[in-house]
Every structure is written in C-alpha cells, then in structure tokens.
Amino acid sequence: MEWVETTGKTLEEAKEAALHELGVDEHDAEFEVVDEPRAGLFGRLRGEARVRARVAPRQQRPKQERRERRRREGSSQGAGPGEARARPASAAVAPAAQRPPAAATHPGPGAGQPASVPAAAATSGASGPRAAAAEGGTTDDVVTAQDQAELMVGFLEGLLAAFGATAEITSRDIDDETVEIEVLGEDLGLLIGPKGQTLQAVHDLARTVVQRRAPGPHQGRVRIDIGGYRLHRRQALERFTRQLAEEVQRSGVPKALEPMAAVDRKVVHDTANGLDGVVTSSEGEEPRRRVVIAPAAS
C-alpha cells in the first residue's frame, strides 16, 4: 500500500493530515515518525512534525477461526427472513425478483463465502429484457437509477465477500435522478485507498457491471460511498472552498485549486456559486482538470 508523508505543527496535526489524505480512521492506519518538533527558547516548539502513513495491511484471520466462522454461517442459512444469513454461491445467480429492492438495507456477506462470488454477483440482479440483453440481445428499456443501484449492490456484496469483509449496504434516493449507496462497516480502509483512489476504482467497476448487464439507455446516476469517506471529503471541500472564496473576495486575485475528480469539482462549483462575489470555471484536461475561483465582474 502506498505511503503518504504529511507535516504539522505537532505530531497530532501531522497524523490528522495523513488520516484525511488516506481517508481512513486512525485504527485503520499505521504511522512512522520522520521528524518531531524540538523544544526551543521559552518552551516554544521549533521545526515541524513529519510522519509517514499508509492504510494498515489487513491481517488474515487464523485458519481455525475461519473454519469455525464458516461452520457458524453455514448453520445460519436456515434463519428466518428477518435474520442475517450467509448467501451461498448459487444465490448470486438468483432472479432479481428474489432479491430485496434497491431501497432496502442489505446485510453484507461474511468472510465464509467463496471468493468466486464477485464474478457471479457481477452477472446477477437483472431479469426480463435487461437479462436478455446481457445474453446477447438488445433492449430499449430505460434503466433507471434504482435499477442501476440494484445491480451495483449485488456487485458490492460479491466484492466484500472476496475481501472477507462484513459491512451493511444501504441505498437511498437523494432526488428523482440520484441514488446513493452507502457501505458501512469495519476494516474498509483497503476499499477506500489513498485520497479515495480505490473507492473511485470500485465505483468505475460497478458502473462497468451495470453497462454490461443493462446496456439500454441509462437514466439518473448512482453514487457509492464507503465508510463515509465521500461525505467527510465533501464537507471538508465545502469548508475549504468557502475559505478560498473569501480570500478571492478580499484580494481580487483568482485562485486555482489542485486537479481533482469530476465529483469533487462539482462540490467546489456548487459551493462557490452559492456565494456572492465569486465565479468559478474549469481549466485543463483530464486527469489534470481543476477549478479556478475568480472575482465576479462588478
């Protein structure tokens, strides 16, 4: 896993900056202290703290524990409809009518499922015309955001099984055109990655699954958030954008942000355009495209 290096006035600040960049909680990261501030005259600190950090590698459970867990999950398959139970590999190819709707809460699979589930999950969850299209036919049916979310949930369940992670997957309608899928649980840092890069890759893979399983015209969009990373980053971007907009208003000098993904650029545009005295624009080409905040013409 890639290491990041951050600085701060204190070790705590440097660690907080590293956690923000990695997008994980402290218990999901490991640190190396490179430099510490030195005590100067009158007790003042000189220099700055510097740390290296990365997402902590996930330790594999002992074999005996894994065998016992598989036996427990296998015995829970006869549980009632309100109880969580492990899905056998054959369940991954069940018709969509047997799966809960996209707006429901889906308990994530346990570590006892076979690693082959993701491949099956990537081809499940579609029925009717879309299933026929995936088998070589064509369809003109509109694929709604809810349909897309249902397919993505199946893919995420298989992905979690391959990682041996247990999480809760929920989906909710943000508006008429947008559905958000949230994956919440422990030990999800590996699915987020530094600066959310792995999370973005998971989102791109999920979209590919939808495009293959439902090749008709797509309507609306689906967002995936893992461990609350996107929510926290969106809130941090909104605060940073407001601060930068105030500087632009005071100085009258445009400010260019660092290159970022389209979803982050939209947050900056939406936040800045809700403020008086500034306007925004984008410049550059992907993946180096960035937002510029400039004074509004008087």
C-alpha angles and dihedrals in degrees: 000000000000118000122225126202122213138171138210143161088264136020089253092056092047091050092047090052090050093049090050091051093047093043095223139110121260094257089057094055138067124210140205118197110225100173136002128203113260125227111251137180116327090007095295118147119242125203124005139275118256125190138175118217141174139174105280112249109251111246117229115240116246114270093243091053091048092051092050091048092051090051091050092048092046091054091050094062090093092058121127124267093266094054126086114245136173115261115230117229091256090060090066090073097046118127117271090246089068093054124083117257119268093253092059128090114262118200107224119243122263130242091260095077119102117263088237091072096091092062091050093043090053089060098041136081099058127102139164118019095354092053089050090050091052089055092057104285130108133241137189093198114130111244106219125209088254091054090050091048091053091055092045092051090056090050092049092050090056092045092052090049091054090052092046089236127146116213143147117247119201132171128199137177112252092184138328091293104033135067123183123206116202124198112195127178145092130298094024096132092104090059091053103043130180111333089352093291095139091046089055090050090051089051091050091049091049090052090051090053090052093048091052096044097039109028095167124104110303122223124197127353140265127219123202121206123183122197091348091288097136092047093052093044091048091052092047091048091050091053092046092048092053091051092049092047090054090052091051091050092051098043101031088222120125118241126210120208125215117273111277143169121280093254091056093045089055090055090053093047094048094047097045095043089056089062128079123244101025139082131192137217137172126235137180132035130283129306089021096046114134143177124250120203112204137173114272115248110261 
